[in-house]
Amino acid sequence: MDYTHVPTISCFYSEEPKNSLLIPEAHFEYEMILVTGGKATCLINHNHYELQERSLLFISRLERHSFILQETPYQRYVASMSGDLIMSNIKDVELISIFLQRPKGFRHVLTLSDEAYDMLLPLFARMTEEFTEKHAFYVSRSASIVVAILIDLYRTHPEFFPMRSHSNISNAVLYAQRYVNDHFDTKITLQEIADKNFVSRHTLSIAFKDIVGTTFKEYLVLFRITEAKKLLITTDFSVEEIAEKVGYANVNNFIQIFKSRESVTPLSYRKQFH
């Protein structure tokens, strides 16, 4: 789905000079954050992390997060990538798993070794330059830098990645996630996906929960609500139109599900960011 005013990939350097609560922003893309100075506390879902120089964060587009500054200046690179870019440019299960999969014990924040930090820092700087200058094919170049970052990270810290080998069932789980990314606006069933991968629905259901960290049904709802939040902020579509575009035929059902997730109605959510 195409959105106006939302870059497919972006990267910028940011510095917070004052101790303050960082207000949670609208979040509907995958993020990598490399901390280069200062200290902060990060809350992702229900997990607390202490951040300092050499901290590297991987945040899924489906995960809530916020920050509290502890020591300033708090400096970091922030890279944001769309789901389509992630799915299209990262083919290896092992590499993409750090964005998509949250098995038990997964840590969103990694403390890099000096070797890894020295390797990744110039890559983040280069990606920031690409986004700032926007030369020809900067999106393709930036995507290739993301892959380079993941490869270098895997070579120095393979333990950070949820999957370091793959099987037929893990491939089926990734296929399910890719399928949701491409078809969330249509009727989707786990049985349909299981049949396409020649596995039983029960087997795929258990594997999905173990690998992704949530049930398939919950994942689909989160994905659709995230897409709805993106549309509410970046377009002027009505709530009825947005409900249809994210796969809900009944607008009242969509509003009820949205409010149960966000504690506000879709229109109230839109007004918060206007």
Backbone as JSON, one array per atom type, in Angstrom:
{
  "sequence": "MDYTHVPTISCFYSEEPKNSLLIPEAHFEYEMILVTGGKATCLINHNHYELQERSLLFISRLERHSFILQETPYQRYVASMSGDLIMSNIKDVELISIFLQRPKGFRHVLTLSDEAYDMLLPLFARMTEEFTEKHAFYVSRSASIVVAILIDLYRTHPEFFPMRSHSNISNAVLYAQRYVNDHFDTKITLQEIADKNFVSRHTLSIAFKDIVGTTFKEYLVLFRITEAKKLLITTDFSVEEIAEKVGYANVNNFIQIFKSRESVTPLSYRKQFH",
  "N": [[0.85, -1.19, 0.0], [0.54, 2.22, -0.83], [1.82, 5.17, 0.64], [1.56, 8.66, 1.23], [4.07, 11.12, 1.84], [5.56, 9.57, 3.58], [8.61, 8.24, 4.0], [10.16, 5.43, 2.4], [12.46, 4.44, 3.47], [14.47, 5.81, 6.02], [17.02, 7.71, 7.7], [18.5, 9.34, 10.39], [20.51, 11.55, 12.39], [20.29, 12.25, 15.81], [20.06, 14.41, 18.63], [19.44, 14.88, 22.0], [19.34, 17.55, 24.12], [18.43, 18.08, 26.71], [17.38, 16.85, 29.91], [14.55, 14.99, 29.83], [11.25, 13.61, 29.44], [10.82, 11.59, 26.69], [8.33, 11.94, 24.46], [6.18, 9.39, 23.37], [6.15, 8.67, 19.92], [4.18, 8.55, 16.87], [4.23, 5.33, 15.69], [4.96, 3.2, 13.18], [6.67, 1.74, 11.63], [9.57, -0.38, 10.99], [12.4, -0.19, 13.12], [15.84, 0.7, 13.63], [18.08, 1.63, 16.09], [20.97, 3.25, 16.98], [22.87, 3.98, 19.68], [25.0, 6.6, 20.5], [25.91, 8.23, 22.49], [25.37, 9.51, 25.86], [22.7, 8.5, 28.16], [19.81, 6.44, 28.57], [16.56, 5.18, 29.48], [14.7, 2.59, 28.15], [11.49, 1.5, 27.2], [10.0, -1.22, 25.86], [7.23, -2.74, 24.75], [6.62, -4.63, 27.48], [9.13, -4.64, 28.51], [12.04, -3.43, 30.08], [14.94, -1.55, 29.31], [18.33, -0.53, 29.69], [20.06, 2.05, 28.18], [23.05, 3.02, 26.53], [26.16, 4.32, 25.21], [27.05, 2.39, 22.39], [24.8, 0.79, 22.47], [22.45, -1.02, 20.63], [19.34, -1.02, 19.11], [16.56, -2.97, 18.06], [13.45, -2.63, 16.77], [10.25, -3.77, 16.25], [7.63, -2.98, 13.92], [5.25, -3.45, 15.12], [5.44, -3.08, 17.79], [5.06, -1.29, 20.83], [6.85, 1.52, 22.13], [8.86, 3.61, 24.29], [10.88, 6.3, 25.7], [12.98, 7.39, 28.39], [15.07, 9.95, 29.28], [18.27, 9.75, 30.82], [20.88, 10.65, 31.01], [22.44, 13.36, 29.54], [24.26, 14.94, 26.78], [21.94, 13.04, 24.88], [22.55, 10.93, 22.35], [22.0, 9.59, 19.11], [21.67, 7.42, 16.22], [18.88, 7.05, 14.14], [17.19, 4.77, 12.32], [14.63, 4.1, 10.05], [12.4, 1.83, 8.56], [10.2, 0.63, 6.02], [7.73, -2.01, 6.01], [7.49, -3.27, 3.52], [9.96, -2.73, 2.35], [11.72, -4.1, 4.07], [10.81, -6.75, 3.74], [11.28, -7.15, 1.03], [14.01, -6.79, 0.56], [15.58, -8.23, 2.33], [16.46, -11.36, 2.27], [17.41, -13.61, 3.6], [16.57, -15.88, 6.11], [17.79, -15.92, 8.63], [18.84, -13.31, 8.94], [16.63, -11.56, 8.66], [15.13, -12.29, 10.8], [15.69, -10.84, 13.1], [14.19, -8.58, 12.98], [11.55, -9.5, 12.69], [10.85, -11.64, 14.41], [10.08, -12.81, 17.66], [10.9, -14.72, 19.85], [10.71, -16.49, 23.02], [12.72, -14.97, 25.47], [13.98, -13.21, 23.79], [15.95, -10.31, 23.19], [15.59, -6.88, 22.78], [17.51, -4.93, 22.81], [20.9, -4.63, 22.17], [24.23, -4.9, 23.29], [26.94, -3.75, 21.74], [30.11, -5.12, 20.8], [33.39, -3.57, 20.88], [34.59, -3.94, 18.4], [32.4, -4.53, 16.69], [30.9, -2.17, 16.97], [32.64, -0.24, 15.89], [32.58, -1.09, 13.27], [29.9, -0.77, 12.49], [29.15, 1.87, 12.98], [30.14, 3.77, 10.94], [28.52, 2.89, 8.84], [25.89, 3.55, 9.6], [26.24, 6.3, 9.57], [26.7, 6.68, 6.86], [24.24, 5.88, 5.79], [22.62, 7.88, 6.84], [23.63, 10.07, 5.46], [22.9, 9.34, 2.85], [20.08, 9.53, 3.05], [19.78, 12.22, 3.68], [20.94, 13.62, 1.52], [19.73, 12.46, -0.71], [20.42, 11.4, -3.29], [20.45, 9.96, -6.64], [18.79, 6.86, -6.7], [18.86, 6.5, -3.92], [17.27, 5.11, -2.12], [17.58, 2.39, -2.81], [20.35, 2.17, -2.39], [20.45, 2.73, 0.36], [18.96, 0.59, 1.36], [20.69, -1.5, 0.74], [22.72, -0.88, 2.5], [21.51, -1.39, 4.95], [21.3, -4.19, 4.81], [24.04, -4.77, 4.8], [24.72, -3.89, 7.37], [23.32, -5.77, 8.92], [24.57, -8.14, 8.13], [27.25, -7.72, 8.98], [26.75, -7.49, 11.71], [25.76, -10.04, 12.25], [28.02, -11.57, 11.74], [29.74, -10.79, 13.78], [28.22, -10.97, 16.12], [26.43, -13.41, 16.23], [24.73, -14.54, 18.08], [22.8, -12.71, 18.72], [20.71, -12.95, 16.97], [17.46, -14.28, 16.5], [17.1, -16.61, 14.96], [19.37, -18.95, 13.82], [19.6, -20.92, 12.1], [17.59, -22.68, 9.7], [14.48, -24.36, 8.96], [11.97, -26.4, 7.32], [9.6, -25.75, 8.65], [10.2, -23.33, 9.93], [10.61, -21.77, 7.7], [8.03, -21.78, 6.74], [6.74, -20.29, 8.69], [7.93, -17.77, 8.31], [7.02, -17.35, 5.72], [4.3, -17.05, 6.28], [4.35, -14.61, 7.68], [5.28, -12.9, 5.68], [3.16, -13.19, 3.92], [1.02, -12.05, 5.32], [1.95, -9.42, 5.35], [1.65, -8.76, 2.65], [-1.03, -9.27, 2.08], [-2.82, -8.33, 3.98], [-5.12, -6.85, 3.77], [-7.09, -8.45, 2.87], [-9.23, -11.36, 3.28], [-7.78, -13.67, 5.41], [-6.62, -16.86, 6.33], [-5.14, -19.13, 8.65], [-5.16, -21.76, 7.94], [-5.24, -21.7, 5.17], [-2.66, -20.72, 4.61], [-1.11, -22.72, 5.75], [-1.77, -24.86, 4.07], [-0.61, -24.02, 1.68], [2.03, -24.37, 2.3], [2.3, -27.01, 2.81], [2.03, -28.11, 5.38], [0.57, -29.02, 8.55], [-2.22, -27.25, 9.97], [-2.23, -27.12, 12.76], [0.43, -27.69, 13.46], [1.74, -25.5, 12.26], [0.56, -23.41, 13.66], [1.49, -23.75, 16.31], [4.27, -23.49, 15.89], [4.4, -20.89, 14.89], [3.61, -19.34, 17.12], [5.72, -19.97, 18.89], [7.98, -19.0, 17.51], [7.45, -16.37, 16.59], [6.35, -15.16, 18.77], [3.78, -14.5, 19.35], [0.32, -15.36, 18.8], [-0.97, -16.39, 15.57], [-3.41, -15.17, 14.92], [-3.45, -12.96, 16.66], [-1.21, -11.61, 15.7], [-2.04, -10.9, 13.11], [-4.15, -9.13, 13.71], [-2.72, -7.09, 15.08], [-1.09, -6.23, 13.01], [-2.93, -5.22, 11.15], [-4.1, -3.14, 12.66], [-1.88, -1.51, 13.04], [-1.38, -0.73, 10.39], [-3.73, 0.72, 10.02], [-3.36, 2.84, 11.84], [-1.25, 4.12, 10.58], [-2.49, 4.99, 8.22], [-4.43, 6.69, 9.3], [-2.9, 8.82, 10.19], [-1.4, 9.67, 8.0], [-3.05, 10.09, 5.82], [-6.18, 11.39, 4.46], [-8.31, 9.71, 4.5], [-11.57, 8.45, 5.29], [-12.82, 6.95, 8.35], [-14.37, 4.74, 7.74], [-13.41, 4.11, 5.18], [-10.76, 3.48, 5.78], [-11.07, 1.27, 7.46], [-11.97, -0.64, 5.61], [-9.74, -0.74, 3.93], [-7.84, -1.99, 5.51], [-8.77, -4.49, 5.88], [-11.22, -4.94, 7.22], [-14.57, -5.55, 6.97], [-16.72, -4.65, 8.37], [-17.28, -1.63, 9.8], [-17.9, -0.88, 12.41], [-17.0, -3.03, 13.89], [-14.28, -2.78, 13.38], [-13.75, -0.28, 14.65], [-14.28, -0.96, 17.31], [-12.31, -2.92, 17.82], [-10.0, -1.4, 17.36], [-10.22, 0.56, 19.39], [-10.04, -1.05, 21.66], [-7.39, -1.75, 21.54], [-5.89, 0.64, 21.41], [-7.0, 2.32, 23.25], [-8.38, 4.57, 22.54], [-10.67, 6.02, 20.16], [-10.53, 5.6, 16.54], [-10.78, 8.2, 15.3], [-10.15, 9.91, 17.43], [-7.53, 9.16, 17.85], [-6.38, 10.05, 15.45], [-6.69, 12.83, 15.78], [-4.94, 13.33, 17.86], [-2.43, 13.43, 16.66], [-2.65, 15.35, 14.78]],
  "CA": [[0.0, 0.0, 0.0], [1.38, 3.41, -0.98], [1.49, 6.26, 1.56], [2.22, 9.91, 0.9], [4.86, 11.81, 2.88], [6.22, 8.62, 4.46], [9.71, 7.65, 3.24], [10.33, 3.98, 2.49], [13.56, 4.25, 4.42], [15.06, 7.07, 6.45], [18.0, 7.61, 8.77], [18.96, 10.66, 10.79], [21.23, 11.65, 13.65], [19.5, 13.07, 16.72], [20.68, 14.7, 19.93], [18.55, 15.51, 22.97], [20.23, 18.27, 25.04], [17.88, 18.28, 28.04], [16.72, 15.73, 30.55], [13.1, 15.08, 29.73], [10.57, 12.43, 28.94], [10.6, 11.63, 25.26], [6.96, 11.56, 24.23], [6.08, 8.36, 22.33], [5.69, 9.17, 18.64], [3.46, 7.58, 16.05], [5.22, 4.31, 15.33], [4.37, 2.2, 12.32], [7.71, 1.16, 10.78], [10.65, -1.07, 11.69], [13.43, 0.77, 13.49], [17.14, 0.4, 14.22], [18.6, 2.81, 16.77], [22.33, 3.07, 17.49], [23.17, 5.03, 20.65], [26.42, 6.99, 20.43], [26.27, 9.02, 23.66], [24.31, 9.7, 26.84], [22.05, 7.32, 28.71], [18.35, 6.52, 28.6], [15.82, 3.95, 29.76], [13.77, 2.31, 27.06], [10.42, 0.55, 27.47], [9.46, -1.83, 24.66], [6.18, -3.6, 25.29], [6.72, -4.62, 28.94], [10.53, -4.86, 28.83], [12.85, -2.24, 30.34], [16.34, -1.68, 28.92], [19.19, 0.62, 29.94], [20.78, 2.37, 26.96], [24.23, 3.87, 26.6], [26.96, 4.19, 23.99], [27.18, 1.03, 21.83], [23.53, 0.06, 22.5], [21.77, -1.11, 19.33], [17.97, -1.47, 19.32], [15.75, -3.42, 16.94], [12.06, -2.5, 17.2], [9.28, -4.14, 15.23], [6.58, -1.98, 13.69], [4.08, -3.83, 15.9], [5.78, -2.97, 19.21], [5.05, 0.02, 21.46], [8.08, 1.84, 22.85], [9.06, 4.98, 24.75], [12.19, 6.51, 26.28], [13.2, 8.41, 29.41], [16.49, 10.3, 29.28], [18.95, 9.68, 32.11], [22.13, 11.43, 30.95], [22.51, 14.07, 28.27], [23.4, 14.83, 25.6], [21.58, 11.7, 24.43], [22.82, 10.97, 20.91], [21.76, 8.3, 18.47], [21.19, 7.31, 14.85], [17.57, 6.4, 14.08], [16.86, 4.32, 10.97], [13.24, 3.63, 9.97], [12.2, 1.11, 7.3], [8.86, 0.1, 5.81], [7.62, -3.46, 5.94], [7.75, -3.72, 2.16], [11.41, -2.7, 2.11], [12.31, -5.2, 4.83], [10.45, -8.02, 3.13], [11.79, -7.26, -0.34], [15.46, -6.7, 0.45], [16.27, -9.16, 3.22], [15.98, -12.68, 1.86], [17.87, -14.67, 4.49], [15.75, -16.06, 7.31], [18.57, -15.58, 9.8], [19.0, -11.87, 9.05], [15.34, -10.88, 8.83], [14.51, -12.72, 12.06], [15.9, -9.86, 14.17], [13.09, -7.62, 12.87], [10.22, -10.09, 12.64], [10.56, -12.75, 15.31], [10.28, -12.49, 19.08], [10.74, -15.92, 20.69], [10.95, -16.29, 24.45], [14.11, -14.62, 25.78], [14.53, -12.25, 22.84], [16.31, -9.0, 23.72], [15.51, -5.83, 21.76], [18.68, -4.07, 22.91], [22.14, -5.37, 22.12], [25.43, -4.12, 23.58], [27.92, -4.13, 20.74], [31.54, -5.13, 21.11], [34.1, -2.45, 20.26], [34.8, -4.28, 16.99], [31.14, -4.38, 15.97], [30.54, -0.75, 16.99], [33.5, 0.45, 14.93], [32.16, -1.49, 11.93], [28.54, -0.34, 12.16], [28.99, 3.32, 13.1], [30.22, 4.46, 9.64], [27.4, 2.5, 7.98], [24.77, 4.4, 9.97], [26.55, 7.64, 9.08], [26.51, 6.67, 5.4], [22.81, 5.82, 5.52], [22.11, 9.22, 7.13], [24.04, 10.91, 4.33], [22.06, 8.99, 1.71], [18.74, 10.06, 3.25], [19.85, 13.69, 3.67], [21.27, 14.12, 0.18], [18.74, 11.89, -1.64], [20.94, 11.25, -4.64], [19.77, 8.93, -7.43], [18.74, 5.5, -6.15], [19.26, 6.49, -2.51], [16.52, 4.08, -1.4], [18.25, 1.12, -3.07], [21.64, 2.19, -1.7], [20.18, 2.64, 1.8], [18.54, -0.79, 1.65], [21.89, -2.34, 0.71], [23.47, -0.6, 3.73], [20.82, -2.13, 6.01], [21.73, -5.58, 4.69], [25.44, -4.81, 5.23], [24.71, -3.78, 8.83], [22.88, -7.04, 9.47], [25.61, -9.15, 7.88], [28.37, -7.45, 9.89], [26.29, -7.82, 13.06], [25.67, -11.5, 12.35], [29.38, -12.12, 11.76], [30.38, -10.49, 15.06], [27.34, -11.35, 17.22], [25.32, -14.25, 15.73], [23.82, -14.88, 19.18], [21.75, -11.7, 18.81], [19.63, -13.24, 16.03], [16.6, -15.36, 16.99], [17.28, -17.84, 14.18], [20.7, -19.11, 13.22], [19.43, -21.99, 11.11], [16.16, -22.72, 9.38], [13.91, -25.63, 8.55], [10.74, -26.22, 6.55], [8.56, -25.1, 9.45], [10.57, -21.93, 10.12], [10.34, -21.11, 6.43], [6.58, -21.62, 6.66], [6.39, -19.17, 9.57], [8.33, -16.55, 7.61], [6.07, -17.2, 4.61], [3.06, -16.52, 6.86], [4.55, -13.2, 7.96], [5.33, -12.2, 4.39], [1.81, -13.24, 3.35], [0.25, -11.02, 6.01], [2.44, -8.13, 4.86], [1.18, -8.52, 1.29], [-2.45, -9.53, 1.88], [-3.55, -8.04, 5.21], [-6.39, -6.2, 3.46], [-8.03, -9.46, 2.4], [-9.5, -12.41, 4.25], [-6.64, -14.57, 5.54], [-6.75, -17.9, 7.35], [-3.91, -19.9, 8.86], [-5.32, -23.01, 7.19], [-4.85, -21.38, 3.79], [-1.2, -20.6, 4.57], [-0.57, -24.05, 6.03], [-1.94, -25.67, 2.86], [0.37, -23.57, 0.69], [3.36, -24.81, 2.73], [2.24, -28.46, 3.0], [2.14, -28.46, 6.79], [-0.75, -28.98, 9.18], [-2.54, -25.99, 10.61], [-1.84, -27.23, 14.15], [1.89, -27.57, 13.53], [2.11, -24.13, 11.94], [0.08, -22.55, 14.74], [2.42, -23.88, 17.44], [5.56, -22.94, 15.47], [4.25, -19.44, 14.78], [3.62, -18.77, 18.47], [7.06, -20.13, 19.46], [9.0, -18.23, 16.79], [7.09, -14.95, 16.47], [6.08, -14.66, 20.11], [2.35, -14.24, 19.49], [-0.46, -16.23, 17.93], [-1.18, -15.85, 14.23], [-4.57, -14.29, 14.96], [-3.03, -11.72, 17.31], [-0.28, -10.95, 14.79], [-2.83, -10.31, 12.04], [-4.85, -7.97, 14.26], [-1.73, -6.04, 15.32], [-0.63, -5.74, 11.71], [-4.0, -4.39, 10.57], [-4.25, -1.92, 13.45], [-0.72, -0.67, 12.73], [-1.65, -0.13, 9.08], [-4.79, 1.71, 10.21], [-2.75, 4.01, 12.48], [-0.47, 4.8, 9.55], [-3.43, 5.67, 7.33], [-5.08, 7.77, 10.04], [-1.97, 9.95, 10.35], [-0.78, 10.11, 6.74], [-4.05, 10.32, 4.76], [-7.46, 11.97, 4.86], [-9.37, 8.72, 4.33], [-12.52, 8.33, 6.39], [-12.66, 5.74, 9.16], [-14.98, 3.65, 6.97], [-12.48, 3.73, 4.1], [-9.59, 2.85, 6.39], [-11.48, -0.07, 7.91], [-11.99, -1.51, 4.43], [-8.39, -0.88, 3.39], [-7.02, -2.86, 6.35], [-9.32, -5.83, 5.94], [-12.43, -5.07, 8.04], [-15.77, -5.23, 6.21], [-17.64, -3.98, 9.29], [-16.57, -0.51, 10.4], [-18.11, -0.89, 13.86], [-16.08, -4.04, 14.41], [-12.95, -2.16, 13.32], [-13.64, 0.74, 15.7], [-14.24, -1.65, 18.6], [-10.98, -3.54, 17.96], [-9.02, -0.32, 17.47], [-10.32, 1.18, 20.71], [-9.55, -2.0, 22.66], [-5.93, -1.79, 21.44], [-5.27, 1.94, 21.57], [-7.73, 3.02, 24.32], [-9.08, 5.71, 21.95], [-11.27, 5.71, 18.87], [-9.66, 6.01, 15.42], [-10.8, 9.64, 15.11], [-9.4, 10.53, 18.53], [-6.11, 8.88, 17.56], [-5.98, 10.97, 14.38], [-6.61, 14.19, 16.32], [-3.74, 13.44, 18.71], [-1.24, 13.7, 15.86], [-2.86, 16.55, 13.98]],
  "C": [[0.89, 1.24, 0.0], [0.89, 4.51, -0.04], [2.23, 7.52, 1.13], [2.98, 10.44, 2.11], [5.5, 10.85, 3.87], [7.35, 7.96, 3.68], [9.78, 6.14, 3.44], [11.42, 3.63, 3.47], [14.14, 5.62, 4.77], [16.1, 6.79, 7.53], [18.48, 9.01, 9.11], [19.68, 10.56, 12.14], [20.5, 12.62, 14.55], [20.23, 13.24, 18.03], [19.68, 15.43, 20.8], [19.39, 16.21, 24.04], [19.73, 18.36, 26.47], [17.31, 16.99, 28.59], [15.22, 15.92, 30.47], [12.55, 13.75, 29.28], [10.38, 12.58, 27.44], [9.19, 11.1, 24.99], [6.91, 10.49, 23.13], [5.52, 8.96, 21.04], [4.84, 8.11, 17.95], [4.48, 6.58, 15.5], [4.56, 3.26, 14.46], [5.38, 1.64, 11.32], [8.71, 0.4, 11.64], [11.75, -0.05, 11.97], [14.7, 0.09, 13.98], [17.63, 1.69, 14.85], [19.97, 2.47, 17.35], [22.66, 4.24, 18.39], [24.66, 5.31, 20.62], [26.86, 7.84, 21.62], [25.08, 9.23, 24.58], [23.73, 8.39, 27.33], [20.54, 7.54, 28.73], [17.8, 5.17, 29.04], [14.78, 3.78, 28.67], [12.75, 1.27, 27.51], [9.87, 0.07, 26.13], [8.5, -2.92, 25.09], [6.26, -3.54, 26.81], [8.16, -4.84, 29.4], [11.26, -3.54, 28.99], [14.31, -2.52, 29.96], [17.08, -0.39, 29.27], [20.07, 0.83, 28.7], [21.97, 3.28, 27.24], [25.01, 3.69, 25.3], [27.2, 2.72, 23.66], [25.92, 0.19, 21.98], [22.9, 0.12, 21.11], [20.4, -1.72, 19.55], [17.34, -1.91, 18.0], [14.29, -3.45, 17.41], [11.15, -2.84, 16.03], [8.24, -3.05, 15.08], [5.32, -2.28, 14.51], [4.29, -3.61, 17.4], [5.72, -1.52, 19.7], [6.4, 0.27, 22.14], [8.11, 3.3, 23.24], [10.4, 5.05, 25.46], [12.12, 7.55, 27.4], [14.7, 8.68, 29.45], [17.05, 10.27, 30.69], [20.2, 10.54, 32.15], [22.24, 12.06, 29.58], [23.91, 14.62, 28.02], [23.18, 13.37, 25.19], [21.61, 11.7, 22.91], [22.6, 9.6, 20.3], [21.43, 8.49, 17.0], [19.86, 6.56, 14.9], [17.27, 6.06, 12.63], [15.46, 3.71, 11.0], [13.01, 3.02, 8.6], [10.79, 0.56, 7.2], [8.89, -1.42, 5.78], [7.93, -3.98, 4.55], [9.24, -3.74, 1.86], [12.1, -3.85, 2.83], [12.06, -6.52, 4.14], [11.1, -8.23, 1.77], [13.31, -7.4, -0.39], [16.24, -7.65, 1.35], [15.71, -10.56, 2.97], [16.32, -13.77, 2.87], [17.05, -14.7, 5.78], [16.51, -15.58, 8.55], [18.63, -14.07, 10.01], [17.67, -11.18, 9.36], [14.7, -11.21, 10.17], [14.65, -11.67, 13.16], [14.84, -8.75, 14.13], [11.73, -8.26, 13.14], [9.87, -11.02, 13.79], [10.97, -12.45, 16.75], [10.03, -13.73, 19.95], [11.03, -15.59, 22.15], [12.43, -16.02, 24.69], [14.72, -13.63, 24.81], [14.81, -10.92, 23.52], [16.32, -7.98, 22.58], [16.78, -4.99, 21.72], [19.94, -4.92, 23.02], [23.29, -4.43, 22.48], [26.53, -4.6, 22.65], [29.33, -4.21, 21.31], [32.18, -3.92, 20.44], [34.29, -2.7, 18.76], [33.53, -4.05, 16.18], [30.74, -2.91, 15.88], [31.34, 0.04, 15.96], [33.12, 0.11, 13.49], [30.83, -0.86, 11.54], [28.38, 1.19, 12.16], [29.11, 4.04, 11.75], [29.1, 4.08, 8.68], [26.15, 3.31, 8.3], [24.99, 5.83, 9.48], [26.33, 7.73, 7.57], [25.02, 6.64, 5.05], [22.15, 7.17, 5.79], [22.43, 10.17, 5.99], [23.16, 10.63, 3.11], [20.66, 9.61, 1.85], [18.73, 11.59, 3.18], [20.03, 14.23, 2.26], [20.27, 13.65, -0.88], [19.23, 11.92, -3.09], [20.17, 10.14, -5.36], [19.91, 7.57, -6.77], [19.13, 5.43, -4.68], [18.5, 5.43, -1.72], [17.2, 2.72, -1.58], [19.6, 1.06, -2.36], [21.44, 2.04, -0.19], [19.78, 1.23, 2.2], [19.74, -1.72, 1.66], [22.74, -2.11, 1.96], [22.83, -1.33, 4.91], [21.27, -3.59, 5.98], [23.18, -5.73, 5.16], [25.54, -4.73, 6.75], [24.34, -5.12, 9.46], [23.93, -8.14, 9.28], [26.79, -8.96, 8.83], [27.99, -7.8, 11.33], [26.24, -9.32, 13.25], [27.07, -12.12, 12.46], [30.06, -11.9, 13.11], [29.55, -10.97, 16.25], [26.17, -12.21, 16.73], [24.31, -14.59, 16.82], [22.69, -13.87, 19.33], [20.54, -12.06, 17.94], [18.79, -14.42, 16.52], [16.8, -16.68, 16.26], [18.66, -17.86, 13.57], [20.74, -20.33, 12.31], [17.95, -22.03, 10.79], [15.77, -24.08, 8.83], [12.65, -25.34, 7.74], [9.69, -25.45, 7.35], [8.91, -23.64, 9.72], [10.37, -21.12, 8.84], [8.85, -20.86, 6.25], [6.11, -20.46, 7.52], [6.75, -17.84, 8.89], [7.4, -16.29, 6.42], [4.77, -16.6, 5.12], [3.19, -15.03, 7.14], [4.62, -12.37, 6.67], [3.93, -12.13, 3.77], [0.92, -12.19, 4.01], [0.66, -9.64, 5.52], [1.83, -7.76, 3.51], [-0.33, -8.58, 1.13], [-3.3, -9.2, 3.1], [-4.93, -7.43, 4.96], [-7.43, -7.16, 2.9], [-8.3, -10.47, 3.51], [-8.35, -13.41, 4.24], [-6.94, -15.61, 6.61], [-5.42, -18.65, 7.47], [-3.97, -21.21, 8.09], [-4.86, -22.82, 5.74], [-3.32, -21.34, 3.66], [-0.55, -21.96, 4.81], [-0.65, -24.94, 4.78], [-0.9, -25.3, 1.81], [1.78, -24.07, 1.02], [3.41, -26.3, 3.06], [2.57, -28.88, 4.43], [0.74, -28.4, 7.39], [-0.96, -27.63, 9.84], [-2.07, -26.0, 12.06], [-0.34, -27.03, 14.31], [2.34, -26.13, 13.27], [1.7, -23.17, 13.05], [1.04, -22.56, 15.91], [3.76, -23.23, 17.1], [5.49, -21.42, 15.39], [4.32, -18.78, 16.15], [5.02, -18.85, 19.08], [8.07, -19.18, 18.83], [8.7, -16.74, 16.8], [6.79, -14.34, 17.83], [4.63, -14.3, 20.34], [1.6, -15.2, 18.58], [-0.63, -15.58, 16.56], [-2.33, -14.86, 14.22], [-4.2, -12.93, 15.56], [-2.1, -10.93, 16.39], [-1.03, -10.24, 13.67], [-3.57, -9.07, 12.51], [-3.88, -6.81, 14.47], [-1.27, -5.41, 14.01], [-1.68, -4.8, 11.12], [-4.18, -3.09, 11.34], [-3.08, -0.97, 13.2], [-0.89, 0.01, 11.38], [-2.72, 0.95, 9.2], [-4.24, 2.98, 10.84], [-1.94, 4.82, 11.46], [-1.39, 5.59, 8.61], [-4.12, 6.84, 8.02], [-4.21, 9.02, 10.1], [-1.52, 10.52, 9.01], [-1.75, 10.35, 5.61], [-5.28, 11.0, 5.34], [-8.61, 10.99, 4.65], [-10.29, 8.71, 5.55], [-12.26, 7.04, 7.16], [-13.24, 4.54, 8.42], [-14.05, 3.17, 5.87], [-11.27, 3.01, 4.66], [-9.91, 1.44, 6.86], [-11.44, -1.05, 6.75], [-10.59, -1.78, 3.91], [-7.51, -1.8, 4.23], [-7.7, -4.2, 6.63], [-10.55, -6.03, 6.79], [-13.65, -4.62, 7.23], [-16.77, -4.45, 7.06], [-16.91, -2.87, 10.03], [-16.74, -0.48, 11.91], [-17.2, -1.91, 14.54], [-14.66, -3.5, 14.45], [-12.76, -1.15, 14.45], [-13.52, 0.1, 17.07], [-12.86, -2.27, 18.84], [-9.91, -2.48, 18.14], [-9.03, 0.28, 18.87], [-9.81, 0.24, 21.8], [-8.03, -2.06, 22.68], [-5.29, -0.47, 21.83], [-5.9, 2.79, 22.67], [-8.38, 4.32, 23.85], [-9.71, 5.25, 20.64], [-10.31, 6.11, 17.75], [-9.63, 7.52, 15.2], [-10.03, 10.38, 16.2], [-7.9, 10.32, 18.33], [-5.59, 9.85, 16.49], [-5.79, 12.38, 14.91], [-5.38, 14.39, 17.19], [-2.52, 13.89, 17.9], [-1.45, 14.82, 14.85], [-2.47, 17.79, 14.77]]
}
